[in-house]
Amino acid sequence: MSSSKLSQLAETLIGSEIVRLGAEIKEKIKQGNKIYNYTIGDFDSSVFPIPQALEEEIIKSFKQHNTTYPPAEGTLELREAVSKFILDREGIQFSTSEILIAAGGRPLIYSAFRAIVDKEDKVIYAVPSWNNNHYVHFTEGEHVVIESKQENNFMPTAEEIKQHINGATLLALCSPLNPTGTAFTNEELTAICNLIIEENERRGDYEKKLYLMYDQIYWTLTFGNTEHYNPVSIHPKMKEYTIFIDGISKAFAATGVRVGWALGPANVINKMKAINSHVGAWAPMAEQKAVANYLLQTENINAYFNHFKAEVDERLRRIYVGFQQLKVEGFDVDAIAPQAAIYLTIQVNLAGKTTDTHKCLETQSDVTAYLLNEAKLAVVPFYAFGASRSSSWYRLSVGTCKKEEIDEMLGMLKTALTKLS
């Protein structure tokens, strides 16, 4: 048997807890079990199809034989369309030289980390959050981790960030946040922006600056009174220090179409372009042409958003109300009122309880397994997003949720909770 080792990076990269849980769920479904699978940060395209007008543009683009390599920075038409889309809907202006197109948000995040972070550079990020720990590992940066609190809707605060900001190179934030579906308030994001500006002014011209990577891939999906805020609208000077990660994946239920964009200072965007061109993670030419045309169709987009957001909101609210009813009935569950994205933050606080077969749920992992085996409910624990292993909070995604199954799922959960003592 070979004992040869691979790279230090490969040997130390942490496997995905979500992938492990997903494999377990697939095996149960294969065995004939019905599972309410709310783990996936994706969409069931039979429930949430992409906009019909976008689909038609993609088909038309392929028929026009748009199948060659795209430019490394993305087609000019798409960057112009993104610029107009962002200006019209967020009120912030980016020229085409400040926009980079890639195959979704992930290669843009990777190239942003690679462009900014050197070995042993401090990277500040909060948990729970999606994949920041892995990107810091890729760049051999220093992990500076803030465990966010329930009372702040699991969003990091300026006060928590402030104590770590000295010497940091990158602050990675996401709003609306995956996995919580919560968002920054104007006041808190303003305080964070002020911190960054003050810190960079203190550093002067020769010290490496502190950049903010602001993942806003879910920004179009806000509900009720929740508003999305961005750093550049709050403080124009933040345009010098902010790299936005954005795209069509969540806004249009188009995760598999693979068109994302980064917005930021031209000097950073140019370095990200060079990195991404070597990786080859371009958005396909046909989809770029199609999205460029679609983003200009204001009426079609508005109609899609109205329907899409209403459908997501209804699922989140019905499940939230169901959890609150279970809480009123005395069960150890809770949920945070939905704000944004496709996620509901739920709490299932059952560690230490005993099942009807006299088995003790000693750890939160035991609780997760119990939910899957007894309630047929699959949700992702916050510890899969870097939070403490003892955290009793979970991400529930409604991207594959069928409305007619919600009451059934809540009934199964209640039955499983009733069996505990």
N, C-alpha and C positions, 0 to 999 in steps of 0.2 A: 504493500500500500504506500502510495506516494506521500511524503511528508513535506513536499515543497510548499512554500508560502507564497501568497500573492502580495500586492502592495499593502502598505500600512493602512491606507484608506480603505481598501476592500476588506481587510481583515478586521477592521474596527467599526465599520459601518453597522449601525443598529437596524435590525429588521423592523418592518412596520407591524405594529400591533393591530392595525386596522386590516392589513392583508391577512394576518393570522386568523383574526376573527371572521373575516370574509370566507376563508377556506372552510372553517368549521360550519358556517351557515350553509355554504354550497353542499357540503356533505350531508347535512340534515335534510335539505330539500331533495337531494338525490335519493335519499332513503324514503321519500314520500311524505315528509313532514310539511305542514303548512307553516311558514314562518312570516311574521310581519317584519320585513327587513327594512328597518329605518336607519341603517348604518351608512348608506351610500350618499356621498356628497355629489350626486349626479341625478339624472332624470330618467324616468321610464318614458321613452319617446312615444309610446302609445297613449300615455297620460298627458305628457307635456311635449308635444311636437315643436320643432322649430317653426318660426313664422312661415306661413305659406309663401309669402312674397320673397323671403330669403331663399327658400327651397327652389323656387322658380328661377331666381337669379343664379343659383349654383348650377342647376341643370343647363341653363342657357350658356353659362360660362364654359362648361365642359364641351358643349356642342360647338362653341366657337374655338375650340382647341387651345384653350389657355392652359397648357400643360408643360411649359418650359420652366427653367429656373427663374424665380423672381429676383429682383434686386436685393442685395444684402440688407438694406434698410427697410424694405417693403416698397410696393409700387407707389408712385407719386400720387395716383388717384386715391388710393386708400388712405395715405397719410393726410391728404387734403380733406377727405371725408371725415376722418377721425378728428382733425382739427376743428372742423365746423360743428360736428356732433358735440364735442366737449364744450366749445364756446357757447352753443345754443342752449345746452342743458345744464352746464355747471358755471358758465360765465367766466371761464378762465381760458386764456389764449396761449396756444403753442404753435410755433411755426413748424413746417415739415421737417426742418433740421433738428427739431427737438422731439421727434417722434420716431420710435423704432417698432417695427412689426415683427412678430415671431409666432411660432406654432403654439399659441396659448400663453398663459401666464408663467408656467414653470420655467421655460428656458430664459425668460426675461428676469425672473428672480435669481436664477443661477448666474446669469451674466452680470446682474447688478452686484451680487456678492463678489464675484470674481473681479469686477472692475474697481471695487472700493476696498475690499478687506484683504490685508496682508496677514501672514502667519503671526499669531499671537495678538492681533488687533482685537480690541474689546468690541463685542457686538451685544447690544442690549435688546432683549425681547422678553415678552411676557408669556406665561403659560396659564391656562391652556391656549395653544395656538398651533396652526398647521405648519409643520415641517421646518420651522426656523432652526431647530436643533440640528437637523441634517445638513442644512446649508452652511451653518457655522462649522460643522465637522468637515465639509468639503473644502473649506478655505483655511482650515486649521486655526480659526480665530479663537478668541477666549469667550466662552459662554458667560454672559452676565444675565442671569435669569431672575425675573420677577414673577412670583406666583400671585396672580390677581385674586381679588376677594369678591365674594358674593355681593357684599353691600355696594360694590361699585359695578355691579352687573358683569363682573369678570373682565372689565376693561382696566388697563394699567392707568395710574394717575401720574400727574406731573411730580407730585411729592415723592412717589416711589421711584420714578426715573431719575430725579435730581441727584440722589445720593450716589449714582453710578456714572454720571455723565462725564466726569473728568477723564480725559484721555480716550474716550470711546470714539470709534470710527463710524459705526452704523447703528442706527436705531430702527428696528424692524417693527412696524405697526400694521394692523389690518382693521379696517372698519368699513362696513359691518364685518364683525369678526366671525371667522370660522375657527372654533366650532360653536360659538354661543348664540349667534344670531342677534347680538347686541351691538350697540354703536356708540361712538363718542358723542358726548354733549359738546355744544359750541364752547362752553366755558372751559372744559377740561382740555380740549384740543388746542384752544387758544393759549392756555397755560403751558402746554408742551411746546408749542411753536415758539413762545417767548423764551423758554429754556434753551432751545436750539440756537436761536438767533444770538442770545446773550453769550452762549458758550463759544460760538464761532467768532464773534467780535472780540472776545477775550483772547482767542488763539492768534489773531493777527494774520499776516500774509504768509508766514513760512511754516506754520504748523499744519498738519493734516486736518482737514475740516471734518465735522460731524455731519453725515448725511442721514436723511430720513427716507427709508423705503416705505411707501404708503400703498399697501395692497388694498385697492377699493373695487375688487372684481364683483362684489355684490351691491354696489352703490345704488343701482336702479331699483333694487328690491327693498323698499322701506314701507312700513305699514303704520296705520293710525296716525299719531302725532309725531312719529319719529322722522327726523330730517337727517340727511347725510351732509356732513361738513367736510371740507377739504382744506389742507394747510395753506394753499396759495390764495384762496378766497379770504381766509382769515387774516393772512399777513402776506402781502405781495412779495416781500423779501424772501419768503420761504421758497420761492421758485428757484433760487440759487442752490438750494440744499435738498430739494425733494425729488425723488424718483417715484412716479406713480406706476403701479402695475394694474392693468385694466384689460378689457377685452369683451368678446361676445359670449363667452362660455356660459355664464350664469344669467346674464341679462336676457338672452334669447334661448335659453335651454339648449345651447349649441356646443356642448362640451367636446363632442367628437369632430366638430368642424375645424377646430384648431386655428383660431385667429385671435391673437392677443396683441396688445400694444403697451409700450412704456412711454411715459412722458417725462421729460426732465431736461436739465442743463445740456446744451449741445455737446460740450466737451465730454460729459459722462456718457451720453447717448452714443457718441462716436466710438468710445472704447467698448461699450456693450455690443455695438454692431460688429466690431472686429472679433470679439470673443464669440458671439453667436454665429458669425459666418464660418468660423473654424469648426464649431459644433455641427453646423448645418441644420439648425432647428428653425428653418424658415416656414412660415405659413404657405401652404400650396398656392400656386399662381391662380388657379381657377377660383378658389375660395376668396382670395384677396380681391379679385375683380368683382366677384359677386357681392361681397360685403361693402366694397366701395360704393356700389350702386344702391345697395339696400339702406345704408346709413343716411342717405339723402331723402328717403321716403318718409317724411315726418308723419303724415297721417296714418300710414300703415303701422309705423312704430308705435304711435300713441294708442292705436286700437289694440295692438298686441299687448302692450304693457297693461292697459286697463283690464283686459281679460286674464292675462297670465298672473298678475299680482293679486287679483281677486281670488283666483283659484288657490294660490299658495297661502294667502292670508286665511281663507276659510279653513283649510286643513290645520294650520298652526293654531288657530283660535279654538277650534273644536277640541283638539287634543289638550290644549292648555286648560280649557274649562273642565274637561274630563279629569285631569290630574287635580285640579282644585277641588272638585267634588269628592274625589278619593281622600284628599287631605282632610276635608270637612268630616268625612266619615271615620276619621281616626287612623288612617293608614299613614305610614312614614314615607310619604312622597311629597314632592313639591314641584313647582315649575316657575320660571320667570316669564312674565307676560311677553309675547312675541313682539319684536321690534323690527327685524330686518332679516334678509337672506332667506334660506330655506330650512333654517334650523330652529329647534326649540330646545332650550336648556331645561332639563328635568333633573330632579333629585330622587334617587331611590335609596333610602337610608336604612338598609336591612342588615348590615353587618352585626353579628352577634345573635341574630334570631335563629330559631330552630324550625326545621321543616316538619311536616307530618310523619316523616320517616325517621325523625330524631337526629337528623344531620344538622350540625351547626354551620351556619354561613359565617365562617371565621374571617374571611377577607372580602374586599370589594370584588376581587376576581370571582369568588364564590357567588356573590350576588349577581354578577353579570351572567355567569353560567346558569344560575337558577332562573333568571328572567328568560333566557333562551330556551331552557329545557321545559319549564313549567308554564310560562305565559306565552311561549313561542314569539317573544318580543326580542328583536335584535337591535340594540342601540350601542353607541360607542362610548366607553368610559372616558372621562376627562384625563385619566392617567395615560391614555393612548396619545394625548396631545401634550405630554410633558408635565402634567399636574401631579400632585402627590399620589402615590399608590393607594392611599386611604381615602381619596376624594370620592364622595358619594354622588357626584354630579355626572351627567351624561349628555351627549349630543344626540338629538333625535332629528333625523332628516326626513322631510316630507316629499322629496323629489320623486319617489316611487310610490307614494301613498295614494291608494284608491279611497275616495270618500266613503264608499259603501262599506268599507272594512273598518272604519274608525271605531264605531260603537262595539263591534265584535272584538277588536283588539283590546279596548278598555275593559270589556267584560272578562276576557281571558286574564288580563292583568289583575283584576279584582279577585278573581277566583284563586289565582296563585298567591296573592297577598293574604287572603283569608286562611290559607293553609299554614301560615307561619305563627309562631308564638314566641 
